[in-house]
Amino acid sequence: MPWQSKLQFLINQPVGVSLANGQGVSGILCNFTGTEVYLLEYLYQSQFALKHYNYNQIQDINPFPPCQIAPLVY
């Protein structure tokens, strides 16, 4: 499935983004247009930034998997 077809299902979800240059970023997918994706990324302390990436910069976008936490035994 091309990553563009996943976008509508990933709005307001934590995602990992593989960029075409080999880097990766993660954040909350806030919005997308016909040419750009808007991602809320954590910077440091209590600061966040809304960044945008052109479609030609993106190789793939995937949702974060659920946590697999074993039940605590007391």
Secondary structure as UniProt FT lines:
FT   HELIX           3..6
FT   HELIX           7..10
FT   TURN            11..12
FT   STRAND          14..19
FT   TURN            20..21
FT   STRAND          24..32
FT   STRAND          36..44
FT   TURN            45..46
FT   STRAND          47..54
FT   HELIX           55..57
FT   STRAND          58..63
//
